[in-house]
Amino acid sequence: MWVWVSTALLAIVLTLGLMWILVNLKKKAGDGAQQPNHRAFFFMGVVMLIAGTAELLVFLRSDVSYVVALPLLVIGLVFVVIGLANRDKWQGR
């Protein structure tokens, strides 16, 4: 049992280490990080809010625990706030 756990932990640590090395190499290459598309954040958040609200209403009407819909609502709300807070950085299309 412990062999599988230690192997999984080793794989996770190696994967994270490799990702960290690749990110640092890209930064040193001078490419720099691209700016996120805040307009996409806004639209993804709106879609998640709508889907989460619909899911919440279905769960409330069928007496099923609505805890499943809450993360979708919260993530959607966070994305909408990020998009609106950076509205001046939206790329015009």
A tleap script that builds the chain and sets N, CA, C and O, in Angstrom:
source leaprc.protein.ff14SB
mol = sequence {
  NMET TRP VAL TRP VAL SER THR ALA LEU LEU
  ALA ILE VAL LEU THR LEU GLY LEU MET TRP
  ILE LEU VAL ASN LEU LYS LYS LYS ALA GLY
  ASP GLY ALA GLN GLN PRO ASN HIE ARG ALA
  PHE PHE PHE MET GLY VAL VAL MET LEU ILE
  ALA GLY THR ALA GLU LEU LEU VAL PHE LEU
  ARG SER ASP VAL SER TYR VAL VAL ALA LEU
  PRO LEU LEU VAL ILE GLY LEU VAL PHE VAL
  VAL ILE GLY LEU ALA ASN ARG ASP LYS TRP
  GLN GLY CARG
}
set mol.1.N position { 0.822 -1.196 0.000 }
set mol.1.CA position { 0.000 0.000 0.000 }
set mol.1.C position { 0.868 1.263 0.000 }
set mol.1.O position { 0.628 2.195 -0.767 }
set mol.2.N position { 1.882 1.274 0.877 }
set mol.2.CA position { 2.732 2.460 0.977 }
set mol.2.C position { 3.579 2.659 -0.268 }
set mol.2.O position { 3.985 3.779 -0.578 }
set mol.3.N position { 3.841 1.579 -0.974 }
set mol.3.CA position { 4.616 1.694 -2.205 }
set mol.3.C position { 3.855 2.528 -3.223 }
set mol.3.O position { 4.445 3.373 -3.897 }
set mol.4.N position { 2.542 2.299 -3.342 }
set mol.4.CA position { 1.727 3.058 -4.294 }
set mol.4.C position { 1.620 4.519 -3.892 }
set mol.4.O position { 1.670 5.410 -4.740 }
set mol.5.N position { 1.473 4.758 -2.602 }
set mol.5.CA position { 1.350 6.140 -2.127 }
set mol.5.C position { 2.653 6.894 -2.363 }
set mol.5.O position { 2.638 8.024 -2.850 }
set mol.6.N position { 3.774 6.278 -2.022 }
set mol.6.CA position { 5.060 6.945 -2.213 }
set mol.6.C position { 5.379 7.133 -3.697 }
set mol.6.O position { 5.987 8.133 -4.076 }
set mol.7.N position { 4.978 6.189 -4.528 }
set mol.7.CA position { 5.183 6.327 -5.973 }
set mol.7.C position { 4.346 7.465 -6.536 }
set mol.7.O position { 4.814 8.233 -7.377 }
set mol.8.N position { 3.106 7.569 -6.069 }
set mol.8.CA position { 2.238 8.659 -6.524 }
set mol.8.C position { 2.781 10.008 -6.078 }
set mol.8.O position { 2.778 10.963 -6.855 }
set mol.9.N position { 3.245 10.099 -4.840 }
set mol.9.CA position { 3.821 11.352 -4.352 }
set mol.9.C position { 5.083 11.723 -5.127 }
set mol.9.O position { 5.298 12.893 -5.444 }
set mol.10.N position { 5.903 10.744 -5.426 }
set mol.10.CA position { 7.110 10.994 -6.207 }
set mol.10.C position { 6.750 11.491 -7.604 }
set mol.10.O position { 7.383 12.414 -8.116 }
set mol.11.N position { 5.747 10.891 -8.217 }
set mol.11.CA position { 5.317 11.322 -9.553 }
set mol.11.C position { 4.782 12.746 -9.522 }
set mol.11.O position { 5.053 13.527 -10.435 }
set mol.12.N position { 4.030 13.094 -8.490 }
set mol.12.CA position { 3.500 14.457 -8.365 }
set mol.12.C position { 4.630 15.456 -8.186 }
set mol.12.O position { 4.640 16.504 -8.831 }
set mol.13.N position { 5.570 15.143 -7.327 }
set mol.13.CA position { 6.700 16.054 -7.087 }
set mol.13.C position { 7.538 16.225 -8.351 }
set mol.13.O position { 7.953 17.339 -8.670 }
set mol.14.N position { 7.790 15.140 -9.067 }
set mol.14.CA position { 8.576 15.243 -10.298 }
set mol.14.C position { 7.836 16.051 -11.364 }
set mol.14.O position { 8.449 16.846 -12.078 }
set mol.15.N position { 6.531 15.851 -11.473 }
set mol.15.CA position { 5.755 16.610 -12.456 }
set mol.15.C position { 5.766 18.092 -12.133 }
set mol.15.O position { 5.976 18.922 -13.018 }
set mol.16.N position { 5.540 18.430 -10.872 }
set mol.16.CA position { 5.566 19.845 -10.474 }
set mol.16.C position { 6.944 20.459 -10.676 }
set mol.16.O position { 7.063 21.607 -11.103 }
set mol.17.N position { 7.984 19.691 -10.369 }
set mol.17.CA position { 9.348 20.184 -10.578 }
set mol.17.C position { 9.653 20.432 -12.044 }
set mol.17.O position { 10.288 21.428 -12.391 }
set mol.18.N position { 9.203 19.528 -12.908 }
set mol.18.CA position { 9.410 19.703 -14.341 }
set mol.18.C position { 8.648 20.921 -14.854 }
set mol.18.O position { 9.168 21.689 -15.664 }
set mol.19.N position { 7.425 21.094 -14.385 }
set mol.19.CA position { 6.642 22.265 -14.791 }
set mol.19.C position { 7.319 23.551 -14.328 }
set mol.19.O position { 7.347 24.529 -15.076 }
set mol.20.N position { 7.859 23.573 -13.125 }
set mol.20.CA position { 8.542 24.755 -12.599 }
set mol.20.C position { 9.775 25.076 -13.440 }
set mol.20.O position { 10.039 26.241 -13.740 }
set mol.21.N position { 10.528 24.045 -13.820 }
set mol.21.CA position { 11.716 24.255 -14.652 }
set mol.21.C position { 11.320 24.821 -16.010 }
set mol.21.O position { 11.954 25.755 -16.502 }
set mol.22.N position { 10.272 24.261 -16.620 }
set mol.22.CA position { 9.840 24.751 -17.931 }
set mol.22.C position { 9.356 26.191 -17.876 }
set mol.22.O position { 9.632 26.971 -18.787 }
set mol.23.N position { 8.640 26.550 -16.826 }
set mol.23.CA position { 8.162 27.932 -16.687 }
set mol.23.C position { 9.341 28.878 -16.529 }
set mol.23.O position { 9.356 29.948 -17.137 }
set mol.24.N position { 10.320 28.509 -15.731 }
set mol.24.CA position { 11.483 29.369 -15.532 }
set mol.24.C position { 12.324 29.484 -16.798 }
set mol.24.O position { 12.867 30.554 -17.074 }
set mol.25.N position { 12.445 28.423 -17.565 }
set mol.25.CA position { 13.185 28.507 -18.825 }
set mol.25.C position { 12.481 29.433 -19.806 }
set mol.25.O position { 13.136 30.179 -20.534 }
set mol.26.N position { 11.172 29.394 -19.832 }
set mol.26.CA position { 10.428 30.268 -20.730 }
set mol.26.C position { 10.585 31.729 -20.314 }
set mol.26.O position { 10.684 32.607 -21.171 }
set mol.27.N position { 10.608 31.996 -19.018 }
set mol.27.CA position { 10.798 33.365 -18.548 }
set mol.27.C position { 12.189 33.879 -18.926 }
set mol.27.O position { 12.346 35.040 -19.306 }
set mol.28.N position { 13.183 33.018 -18.819 }
set mol.28.CA position { 14.546 33.434 -19.146 }
set mol.28.C position { 14.730 33.631 -20.643 }
set mol.28.O position { 15.622 34.368 -21.064 }
set mol.29.N position { 13.904 32.988 -21.447 }
set mol.29.CA position { 14.026 33.118 -22.899 }
set mol.29.C position { 13.569 34.491 -23.372 }
set mol.29.O position { 13.823 34.864 -24.517 }
set mol.30.N position { 12.907 35.237 -22.519 }
set mol.30.CA position { 12.493 36.584 -22.874 }
set mol.30.C position { 11.107 36.668 -23.484 }
set mol.30.O position { 10.669 37.747 -23.883 }
set mol.31.N position { 10.411 35.538 -23.560 }
set mol.31.CA position { 9.074 35.562 -24.127 }
set mol.31.C position { 8.104 36.315 -23.228 }
set mol.31.O position { 7.206 37.008 -23.708 }
set mol.32.N position { 8.291 36.174 -21.939 }
set mol.32.CA position { 7.392 36.836 -21.000 }
set mol.32.C position { 6.022 36.182 -21.013 }
set mol.32.O position { 5.695 35.390 -21.897 }
set mol.33.N position { 5.251 36.524 -20.033 }
set mol.33.CA position { 3.918 35.956 -19.937 }
set mol.33.C position { 2.925 36.809 -20.713 }
set mol.33.O position { 2.990 38.038 -20.685 }
set mol.34.N position { 2.022 36.157 -21.393 }
set mol.34.CA position { 0.985 36.881 -22.104 }
set mol.34.C position { -0.061 37.357 -21.103 }
set mol.34.O position { -0.273 36.733 -20.064 }
set mol.35.N position { -0.703 38.457 -21.428 }
set mol.35.CA position { -1.775 38.963 -20.584 }
set mol.35.C position { -3.014 38.097 -20.790 }
set mol.35.O position { -3.325 37.713 -21.917 }
set mol.36.N position { -3.716 37.793 -19.711 }
set mol.36.CA position { -4.928 36.980 -19.872 }
set mol.36.C position { -6.025 37.766 -20.583 }
set mol.36.O position { -6.063 38.995 -20.524 }
set mol.37.N position { -6.897 37.054 -21.243 }
set mol.37.CA position { -8.014 37.668 -21.938 }
set mol.37.C position { -9.150 37.844 -20.932 }
set mol.37.O position { -9.914 36.912 -20.679 }
set mol.38.N position { -9.257 39.032 -20.367 }
set mol.38.CA position { -10.236 39.293 -19.318 }
set mol.38.C position { -11.659 39.254 -19.857 }
set mol.38.O position { -12.596 38.976 -19.109 }
set mol.39.N position { -11.826 39.526 -21.129 }
set mol.39.CA position { -13.158 39.450 -21.730 }
set mol.39.C position { -13.647 37.994 -21.737 }
set mol.39.O position { -14.830 37.733 -21.518 }
set mol.40.N position { -12.742 37.064 -21.985 }
set mol.40.CA position { -13.095 35.647 -21.946 }
set mol.40.C position { -13.452 35.219 -20.528 }
set mol.40.O position { -14.365 34.418 -20.333 }
set mol.41.N position { -12.732 35.752 -19.531 }
set mol.41.CA position { -13.078 35.480 -18.137 }
set mol.41.C position { -14.516 35.902 -17.853 }
set mol.41.O position { -15.273 35.171 -17.215 }
set mol.42.N position { -14.881 37.079 -18.330 }
set mol.42.CA position { -16.225 37.593 -18.089 }
set mol.42.C position { -17.278 36.677 -18.707 }
set mol.42.O position { -18.248 36.315 -18.040 }
set mol.43.N position { -17.101 36.301 -19.966 }
set mol.43.CA position { -18.106 35.479 -20.631 }
set mol.43.C position { -18.165 34.062 -20.050 }
set mol.43.O position { -19.247 33.485 -19.940 }
set mol.44.N position { -17.015 33.501 -19.680 }
set mol.44.CA position { -17.037 32.193 -19.030 }
set mol.44.C position { -17.762 32.275 -17.692 }
set mol.44.O position { -18.505 31.365 -17.324 }
set mol.45.N position { -17.545 33.359 -16.973 }
set mol.45.CA position { -18.223 33.542 -15.696 }
set mol.45.C position { -19.722 33.665 -15.850 }
set mol.45.O position { -20.473 33.104 -15.053 }
set mol.46.N position { -20.174 34.395 -16.869 }
set mol.46.CA position { -21.616 34.528 -17.108 }
set mol.46.C position { -22.233 33.168 -17.416 }
set mol.46.O position { -23.304 32.840 -16.905 }
set mol.47.N position { -21.560 32.376 -18.249 }
set mol.47.CA position { -22.076 31.047 -18.598 }
set mol.47.C position { -22.120 30.162 -17.355 }
set mol.47.O position { -23.094 29.440 -17.145 }
set mol.48.N position { -21.076 30.210 -16.532 }
set mol.48.CA position { -21.056 29.401 -15.315 }
set mol.48.C position { -22.138 29.844 -14.338 }
set mol.48.O position { -22.753 29.006 -13.678 }
set mol.49.N position { -22.378 31.147 -14.237 }
set mol.49.CA position { -23.441 31.633 -13.354 }
set mol.49.C position { -24.801 31.138 -13.822 }
set mol.49.O position { -25.615 30.703 -13.006 }
set mol.50.N position { -25.054 31.200 -15.103 }
set mol.50.CA position { -26.337 30.736 -15.634 }
set mol.50.C position { -26.495 29.230 -15.406 }
set mol.50.O position { -27.545 28.776 -14.951 }
set mol.51.N position { -25.462 28.466 -15.722 }
set mol.51.CA position { -25.534 27.009 -15.542 }
set mol.51.C position { -25.658 26.650 -14.063 }
set mol.51.O position { -26.416 25.745 -13.712 }
set mol.52.N position { -24.936 27.337 -13.202 }
set mol.52.CA position { -25.008 27.067 -11.770 }
set mol.52.C position { -26.361 27.418 -11.186 }
set mol.52.O position { -26.869 26.706 -10.320 }
set mol.53.N position { -26.955 28.523 -11.656 }
set mol.53.CA position { -28.275 28.906 -11.182 }
set mol.53.C position { -29.323 27.890 -11.631 }
set mol.53.O position { -30.186 27.498 -10.845 }
set mol.54.N position { -29.250 27.467 -12.885 }
set mol.54.CA position { -30.193 26.457 -13.381 }
set mol.54.C position { -30.043 25.151 -12.604 }
set mol.54.O position { -31.034 24.524 -12.230 }
set mol.55.N position { -28.813 24.756 -12.371 }
set mol.55.CA position { -28.564 23.530 -11.618 }
set mol.55.C position { -29.072 23.659 -10.186 }
set mol.55.O position { -29.651 22.717 -9.644 }
set mol.56.N position { -28.861 24.802 -9.582 }
set mol.56.CA position { -29.330 25.036 -8.215 }
set mol.56.C position { -30.848 24.964 -8.140 }
set mol.56.O position { -31.392 24.366 -7.212 }
set mol.57.N position { -31.539 25.565 -9.105 }
set mol.57.CA position { -32.996 25.528 -9.111 }
set mol.57.C position { -33.524 24.105 -9.297 }
set mol.57.O position { -34.502 23.721 -8.655 }
set mol.58.N position { -32.889 23.327 -10.163 }
set mol.58.CA position { -33.305 21.936 -10.365 }
set mol.58.C position { -33.100 21.136 -9.088 }
set mol.58.O position { -33.963 20.352 -8.693 }
set mol.59.N position { -31.950 21.337 -8.443 }
set mol.59.CA position { -31.674 20.584 -7.222 }
set mol.59.C position { -32.615 20.984 -6.092 }
set mol.59.O position { -33.032 20.126 -5.313 }
set mol.60.N position { -32.957 22.253 -5.986 }
set mol.60.CA position { -33.860 22.690 -4.925 }
set mol.60.C position { -35.277 22.156 -5.147 }
set mol.60.O position { -35.965 21.826 -4.182 }
set mol.61.N position { -35.716 22.068 -6.389 }
set mol.61.CA position { -37.060 21.563 -6.667 }
set mol.61.C position { -37.144 20.054 -6.455 }
set mol.61.O position { -38.221 19.545 -6.144 }
set mol.62.N position { -36.044 19.330 -6.613 }
set mol.62.CA position { -36.078 17.871 -6.494 }
set mol.62.C position { -35.576 17.381 -5.141 }
set mol.62.O position { -35.347 16.184 -4.969 }
set mol.63.N position { -35.405 18.263 -4.200 }
set mol.63.CA position { -34.952 17.921 -2.835 }
set mol.63.C position { -33.625 17.164 -2.811 }
set mol.63.O position { -33.416 16.268 -1.994 }
set mol.64.N position { -32.749 17.540 -3.713 }
set mol.64.CA position { -31.397 16.987 -3.735 }
set mol.64.C position { -30.475 18.060 -3.170 }
set mol.64.O position { -30.760 19.252 -3.288 }
set mol.65.N position { -29.383 17.644 -2.563 }
set mol.65.CA position { -28.451 18.608 -1.976 }
set mol.65.C position { -27.916 19.557 -3.054 }
set mol.65.O position { -27.430 19.121 -4.098 }
set mol.66.N position { -28.012 20.827 -2.786 }
set mol.66.CA position { -27.583 21.837 -3.752 }
set mol.66.C position { -26.108 22.179 -3.622 }
set mol.66.O position { -25.628 23.091 -4.294 }
set mol.67.N position { -25.390 21.476 -2.782 }
set mol.67.CA position { -23.973 21.761 -2.555 }
set mol.67.C position { -23.157 21.567 -3.832 }
set mol.67.O position { -22.108 22.189 -3.996 }
set mol.68.N position { -23.626 20.721 -4.725 }
set mol.68.CA position { -22.910 20.463 -5.971 }
set mol.68.C position { -22.914 21.705 -6.860 }
set mol.68.O position { -21.949 21.938 -7.589 }
set mol.69.N position { -23.972 22.501 -6.815 }
set mol.69.CA position { -24.090 23.668 -7.686 }
set mol.69.C position { -23.323 24.873 -7.146 }
set mol.69.O position { -23.007 25.785 -7.910 }
set mol.70.N position { -23.022 24.899 -5.866 }
set mol.70.CA position { -22.372 26.067 -5.279 }
set mol.70.C position { -20.989 26.369 -5.855 }
set mol.70.O position { -20.702 27.537 -6.122 }
set mol.71.N position { -20.116 25.378 -6.060 }
set mol.71.CA position { -18.814 25.716 -6.650 }
set mol.71.C position { -18.924 26.349 -8.028 }
set mol.71.O position { -18.156 27.253 -8.359 }
set mol.72.N position { -19.869 25.888 -8.833 }
set mol.72.CA position { -20.061 26.463 -10.159 }
set mol.72.C position { -20.502 27.919 -10.045 }
set mol.72.O position { -20.037 28.772 -10.801 }
set mol.73.N position { -21.388 28.199 -9.114 }
set mol.73.CA position { -21.830 29.578 -8.901 }
set mol.73.C position { -20.688 30.465 -8.409 }
set mol.73.O position { -20.525 31.590 -8.881 }
set mol.74.N position { -19.910 29.965 -7.472 }
set mol.74.CA position { -18.816 30.761 -6.895 }
set mol.74.C position { -17.736 31.023 -7.937 }
set mol.74.O position { -17.256 32.151 -8.054 }
set mol.75.N position { -17.346 30.003 -8.696 }
set mol.75.CA position { -16.324 30.191 -9.727 }
set mol.75.C position { -16.829 31.155 -10.792 }
set mol.75.O position { -16.080 32.011 -11.264 }
set mol.76.N position { -18.094 31.020 -11.171 }
set mol.76.CA position { -18.680 31.940 -12.138 }
set mol.76.C position { -18.668 33.366 -11.638 }
set mol.76.O position { -18.343 34.288 -12.387 }
set mol.77.N position { -19.023 33.558 -10.369 }
set mol.77.CA position { -19.019 34.900 -9.792 }
set mol.77.C position { -17.607 35.480 -9.749 }
set mol.77.O position { -17.414 36.663 -10.032 }
set mol.78.N position { -16.633 34.666 -9.402 }
set mol.78.CA position { -15.239 35.133 -9.359 }
set mol.78.C position { -14.770 35.527 -10.759 }
set mol.78.O position { -14.117 36.558 -10.921 }
set mol.79.N position { -15.093 34.725 -11.762 }
set mol.79.CA position { -14.692 35.048 -13.136 }
set mol.79.C position { -15.345 36.334 -13.620 }
set mol.79.O position { -14.701 37.142 -14.289 }
set mol.80.N position { -16.621 36.531 -13.290 }
set mol.80.CA position { -17.301 37.763 -13.695 }
set mol.80.C position { -16.646 38.968 -13.029 }
set mol.80.O position { -16.443 39.997 -13.674 }
set mol.81.N position { -16.319 38.853 -11.763 }
set mol.81.CA position { -15.678 39.966 -11.048 }
set mol.81.C position { -14.305 40.262 -11.639 }
set mol.81.O position { -13.946 41.427 -11.810 }
set mol.82.N position { -13.530 39.221 -11.956 }
set mol.82.CA position { -12.211 39.431 -12.567 }
set mol.82.C position { -12.366 40.123 -13.915 }
set mol.82.O position { -11.624 41.054 -14.228 }
set mol.83.N position { -13.323 39.672 -14.707 }
set mol.83.CA position { -13.542 40.273 -16.022 }
set mol.83.C position { -13.975 41.719 -15.938 }
set mol.83.O position { -13.488 42.559 -16.694 }
set mol.84.N position { -14.894 42.024 -15.017 }
set mol.84.CA position { -15.373 43.403 -14.894 }
set mol.84.C position { -14.337 44.324 -14.255 }
set mol.84.O position { -14.263 45.505 -14.593 }
set mol.85.N position { -13.542 43.789 -13.338 }
set mol.85.CA position { -12.524 44.617 -12.690 }
set mol.85.C position { -11.444 45.036 -13.685 }
set mol.85.O position { -10.811 46.078 -13.515 }
set mol.86.N position { -11.236 44.234 -14.711 }
set mol.86.CA position { -10.211 44.524 -15.714 }
set mol.86.C position { -10.844 44.851 -17.060 }
set mol.86.O position { -10.298 44.511 -18.110 }
set mol.87.N position { -11.986 45.506 -17.028 }
set mol.87.CA position { -12.685 45.809 -18.272 }
set mol.87.C position { -11.863 46.717 -19.194 }
set mol.87.O position { -12.000 46.651 -20.416 }
set mol.88.N position { -11.027 47.545 -18.618 }
set mol.88.CA position { -10.204 48.432 -19.445 }
set mol.88.C position { -9.129 47.663 -20.222 }
set mol.88.O position { -8.550 48.203 -21.165 }
set mol.89.N position { -8.856 46.412 -19.839 }
set mol.89.CA position { -7.832 45.606 -20.504 }
set mol.89.C position { -8.414 44.631 -21.535 }
set mol.89.O position { -7.679 43.818 -22.095 }
set mol.90.N position { -9.715 44.704 -21.787 }
set mol.90.CA position { -10.333 43.808 -22.764 }
set mol.90.C position { -9.742 44.071 -24.131 }
set mol.90.O position { -9.579 45.223 -24.534 }
set mol.91.N position { -9.418 43.001 -24.851 }
set mol.91.CA position { -8.919 43.157 -26.206 }
set mol.91.C position { -10.132 43.388 -27.108 }
set mol.91.O position { -11.090 42.616 -27.094 }
set mol.92.N position { -10.072 44.459 -27.887 }
set mol.92.CA position { -11.173 44.758 -28.791 }
set mol.92.C position { -11.206 43.800 -29.960 }
set mol.92.O position { -10.195 43.597 -30.633 }
set mol.93.N position { -12.346 43.218 -30.201 }
set mol.93.CA position { -12.502 42.282 -31.313 }
set mol.93.C position { -13.734 42.651 -32.081 }
set mol.93.O position { -14.066 41.994 -33.068 }
savepdb mol mol.pdb
quit
